[in-house]
Amino acid sequence: MKDMQLKINFLLGLVITALVQAVEKKADCPESCICEIRPWFTPKSVYMEAPTVDCNDLGLFNFPARLPADTQVLLLQTNNIAKIEHSVDFPVNLTGLDLSQNNLSSVTSINLRKIPQLLSVYLEENKLTELPEECLSGLHNLQELYINHNLLSVIAPGAFIGLNNLLRLHLNSNGLQMINRKWFEATPNLEILMIGENPIIRIEDMNFMPLINLRSLVLAGINLTEIPDNALVGLDNLESISFYDNRFVRVPHIALQKATNLKFLDLNKNPINRIRRGDFSNMLHLKELGINNMPELISIDSLAVDNLPDLRKIEATNNPRLSYIHPNAFYRLPKLESLMLNSNALSALYRSTIESLPNLKEVSIHSNPIRCDCVIRWINMNKTNIRFMEPESLFCVDPPEFQGQNVRQIHFREMMEICLPLIAPESFPSTLDLKTGSHISLHCRATAEPEPEIYWITPSGHKLLPNTISNKYYIHSEGTLDIRDVTQKESGLYTCIATNLVGADLKSIMIKVDGSFPQDSNGSLNIKIKDIKSNSVLVSWKASSKILKSSVRWTAFLKAENSQAAQSARIPSDIKVYNLTHLNPSTEYKICIDIPTIYSQNKKQCVNVTTKGLDLAMKGYEKNNIIGFLACLGALLGIISVIYLYSSISREMNYDVGHSYLKNHVKKQSFSLNELYPPLISLWDMGKEKSTAMEVKATVIGVPTNMS
């Protein structure tokens, strides 16, 4: 009985003690604040249930005068606190302090050195302008420091001395113009550094070298146009880097390859215009690549993404001008599982691109202007187990008969196996105004099956083939034209031509220099008939005018019995010779060359020609046969003469002397076969002259009545 009474008294004592402590805690809780146990994660992601004092958004001007003794987390966000008095006594167990969105203007006015047990400090969105030397030296246990969205423009070289255990440092969205590697000599254990959205002028070589344990680096939104090749040297443990929203025009591939353990790369929202060969190569641990939201990206070239043995995902979405991915753009990517290409300007995706990715499980190409022809027909051939994401948003925009239809609902047999080249409309603008001395790259890309060849025509009519090098021009193998040190002489119309065995496509750009074109030369246009047959006429032309359109058209009109038949052909503008075929014998034609200029003027010349009659053609054929027979006969007699000469000399002289004499004699009497018979002339060789752009028309004038 006594034992039972003893137990009851003991339990009552515990209850009373607990009630007393609760009343004391309640009494210590600042007015209007909430004091309670809340879940909390340490900077190392360790879960705790911590006594928390929440004084957020109360409009406080002063730090609370009294806090519960066991407080571990103090929340003072969104108040008007400008300083913390030195007389304030902080709870001995305080590990987390949030002072973000207040009026703090100086770190020294916060008196943080008196809280050595702090693990996390949040000072975002205050008015801090400077971090002086050793301003945080008393926080030996600090692991997280957030000073983003302040007005920091100066950080002393030794500002972080004493923060040996710091793991996370957020300095983004301040006014910093440079990064000093001395800052990081005091933080060798730093794992995450965010320093984006600062007006940093440039990154220096080995800027981050002291950060040997850094795993994540964010350099977003600092207007970088380039970084030096050794900027990331020393970051052997770096796994993630973000260059989001900078001004790179080229991938900094050399610098990236120095981060040997990189796993996640974010280059989103940069004005990079091409992903070039080798831009992402030999990065052995890279798992994810982001190249989204690039306003200038036009193409991903051959072997641009190569030898990334651990890559699992590529995101290249929402690039409004991305219209071309080379069939071999993605190479040696054995583990790639996800390829995101939606919401671009792609008209097609080559089958060989997909077949080169053995482990691919899903692909997204919806919300692209798909041309439903030979290049894309593989999608519906049921030869792949790849999952197409959002197939209901995958529509044809061309050809007209398939426009608006879902790509997956068109049988592959309805699409041709070969097709004309198509130059992407987004490749380059139709007009451009350059400054004298500037440099420009014009990116021309085309899809087709078979793959097209690309070349350029200059305003002066010169044809520039891939890998052509001159003082002003260079043509890359993929079709990019570089023009260096632009002057008035380089102004005018440039035309890209893509051609395969099916046909050709072309796209032109008019380039002004300092706002103007060169003056029109008012040059002449000369037309010449090179050959006339019964059913064809070979015509050539020469124009001295410099600036011409690039569209070449030939049309033949045939009038008979009040009916008209017409044929047309579109050919590249570098051709200056054209063979009009399928003409009628003994028929008079009017052939016109019409060359429009950029000044809305036309240079035009016409010539009348009558095709040969069938009887003349036969006579010509017989004449040719006779000439050929006589030529063969002459050659045979020549051979017999040489044999006879050799036999006579052999009989008159002994072997040794005769051998020497014959050798010398033949040398003296040697002659060129071309001297006896003139070589055959290919009139089509004349097509290698400078190109012009024109329209060729042939019209029947009259058919003689005496035709048999």
Buried (B, 14 or more C-beta within 10 A) or exposed (E): EEEEEEEEEEEEEEEEEEEEEEEEBEEBBBEEBEBEEBEBEBBEEEEBEBBBBBBBEBEBEEBBEEBBEBBBBBBBBBBEBBBBEEEBEBBEBBBBBBBBBBEBBBBEBBBBBBBBBBBBBBBBBBEBBBBBEBBBBBBEBBBBBBBBBBEBBEBBEBBBBBBBBBBBBBBBBBEBEEBBBEBBBBBBBBBBBBBBBBEBEBBBBBBBBBBBBBBBBBBBBBEBEBBBBBBBBBBEBBBBBBBBBBBBEBBBBBBBBBBBBBBBBBBBBBBBBBBBBBBBBBBEBBBBBBBBBBEBBBBBBBBBBBBBBBBBBBBBBBBBBBBBBBBBBBBBBEBBBBBBBBBBBBBBBBBEBBEBBEEBEEBBBBBBBBBBBBBBBBBBEEEBEBEBBEBEBBBBBBEEEBEEEBBEEBEBEEBBEBBBBBBBBBBBEEEBEBEEEEEBBBBBBBBBBEBBBBBBBBBEBBBBEBEBEEEEBBBBEBBBBBBBEBEBEBBBBBBBBBBBEBBBBBBBBBBBBEEEBBEEEEBEBEBEEEEBBBBBBBBBBBBEBBBBBBBBBBBBBBEEEEEEEEEEBEBBBBBBBBBBEEBBBBBBBBBBBBBBBBEEEEBBBEBEBBBBBBEBBEEEEEEEEEEEEEEEEEEEEEEEEEEEBEEEBBEEBEEEEBEEBBEEBEEEEEEEEEEEEEEEEEEEEBBEBBBBBBBBBBBBEEBEEEEE
